[in-house]
Amino acid sequence: MAAEKNYTAHNWPQHPETASLEGKNKFTGFWIFLGGETVLFASLFATYLALKDKVPGGDHLLAKDLFQLPLAFVMTMLLLTSSLTSVYAIYHMRNHNFKKMQLWLIITVLLGLGFLGLEIYEFIEYVHQGHTFRSSAFGSAFYFLVGTHGFHVIIGLVWFILLIVRNAGRGLSIYNAAKYNTAALYWHFIDVVWVFIFTVVYLLGKVG
């Protein structure tokens, strides 16, 4: 650990996240983890597509009657923008600019919180309209898919906040650079999953 204190902007490695053996192991292990997460969401998407039209007769709402594309679009823009700000954060991390990295991570967290707030608002509105987890197979599949993604968003936000707070007085090191990079990779994965959700659930649902 003592050697890490000697790093400055002049001798900082180009890719600090993989400059140590631990960092390389984190990078490789995390991609294996993301492979498992991909299988999880693929299963949830398949379940949703199989059940999206399974609603009882009567006045139960279908996807085309329920979803609000303007709201979903704003949520998408918030999450995609947060992915861009996390890229800026990693850019400054690789240039050994700790303060700017922390600033962009804070912006990322704020955008993520905005997305999460709108998703909670959306769920509340749907429940008021009678679209609940237990109202139909469609409702169960929808809330399980989108809710699982929302849970991953919460994990990502907590991860970022812990990194920001824990390292506020420590500065940047080879040790925590790998952690910042891993958290950013996780956040990009969450954003990619949401793009598929927006397309498969909201866009295709709206056009029937």
Disulfide bonds with the S-S distance in Angstrom:
none
